[in-house]
Amino acid sequence: MVSTGVGQCDDGMPPDPYEPFPYDLALADAGIENFNVVYYTSVLPPESYEVPMAEAKKAFHHGAVLKSIMAKAAGAKGDTVVAGLGRVWATDPAIGKNIGGFAAEYEFVYKRRKVSAGQAEKDARAQLTKSLLHELEIRGLKQKGDMTFNITSLRITNKYGMALAQIGFLEFIFLDSPRLEGSNPKPAP
């Protein structure tokens, strides 16, 4: 599943005033606020496919681990923050086989600048395209199909703000952990 979100507020805690408040609001806006997020790098398995958010929500479990490729950009009042993800699928010409895909993250802050959503998206798409082509080139791979993008931006009018874009992997919703010998797990109150 892929989603984007933004959040802003006047509360923040040093040394990183963007977390937890604007980050939590951006997670909620993206629909993933009740997960424990674990960050992944940018490799997409060949078996993976995109599930629409409305369908994915049926499988959500409060407190589950969400393994995510995420871009996030944080800023202060007057800034425009942009977060985006691009995706590309690849074939290996040496073996003539589809091998999976790659994602690229874009995080940018236009300091004390008002930038239109259209301009922010144009700039993000250009950089994401360059990054995805680079990922293919250094591996000797060829692009299969069109690149896809999810980009969001926010002109911050409160004290702090954040934009994020993420790909979440649903096959890892439940954490399978071994039981320790002699343990007696107790349900949460």
HELIX and SHEET records of a PDB file:
HELIX    1   1 PHE A   21  ALA A   30  1                                  10    
HELIX    2   2 MET A   53  ALA A   56  1                                   4    
HELIX    3   3 LYS A   57  ALA A   59  5                                   3    
HELIX    4   4 ALA A  117  ARG A  139  1                                  23    
HELIX    5   5 LEU A  170  PHE A  172  5                                   3    
SHEET    1   A 4 VAL A   2  CYS A   9  0                                        
SHEET    2   A 4 TYR A 160  PHE A 169 -1                                        
SHEET    3   A 4 VAL A  65  ALA A  76 -1                                        
SHEET    4   A 4 ASN A  36  TYR A  39  1                                        
SHEET    1   B 4 VAL A  43  LEU A  44  0                                        
SHEET    2   B 4 LYS A  97  TYR A 110 -1                                        
SHEET    3   B 4 THR A  80  ASP A  92 -1                                        
SHEET    4   B 4 LYS A 142  ARG A 155 -1                                        
END                                                                             
